[in-house]
Amino acid sequence: MTPYTKLSIKQLAVEDRPREKLLQKGISTLSDAELLAILIGSGSSKESAVDLARKIMAGYRNNLNELGKAEIDHLKSNFHGVGEAKAITIVAAMELGRRRLQHESLIMPVIKSSQDVYNLLTPLIGDLPHEEFWVLMLNRANKVLFRYNVSKGGMTGTVIDVRMILKKALETRAASIILSHNHPSGNKQPSNADTKITHKLKDAGALMDIPVLDHVIITDNGYFSFADEGML
């Protein structure tokens, strides 16, 4: 049997070399795996960077949202040829992409529907591996005045301080607020704890004349709106 010999990036046909392909044909012609191959630079002892990148993408269902949740230890332990440096590079690249979307959302919109909330906050929390709870402070025209990150938690929940949320609403002179948090599990349905905190904040807000307009649960495949479902 002929021993297996891997092909290096330099030995690949020009059209299969991601850097050369980028220069000759433009970055939009590269697949996600080819872009990833440029980031990781080299493969393993048995495969090129392109082959390794394809395996990594396949390991995350060829979905960048899934890769965005990747953790360093998981990458290192599941893909031969991925050490700490490559894993850090991948995680850092995913974070840069997330932050770019955050900057695109800096112009605060007028909230007209739950879809608007989803569009605004998904770049922030849509693909995080842990839960985060956010509050949107709105003026009387429903324009977002301020986005407030209330808490960051583990895989299953966060701790919510009702008094701090209302204090922040008063400080920003919010006429109303919208609650939102993510479910890393992908399950859009609210838990009992979600329902309880929603009604607790609704009741507290009513006493302060700061109505809670909605609570939107965000996942990487959609969202759930308490207002849309008649649960407020």
Buried (B, 14 or more C-beta within 10 A) or exposed (E): EEEEEEBEBEEBEEEBBBEBBBEEEEEEEBBBBBBBBBBBEEBBEEBBBBBBBBBBBEBBEBEBBBBBBBEBEBBBEEBBBBEEEBBEBBBEBBEEBBEEEEEEBEEBEEBEEBEBBBBBBBBBBBBBEBBBBBBBBBBEEBEBBBBBEBBEBEEEBBEBEBEEBBEBBEEBEBBBBBBBBBBBEEEBEBEEEBEEBBBEBBEBBEEEEBBBBBBBBBBBEEBBBBBBEEBB
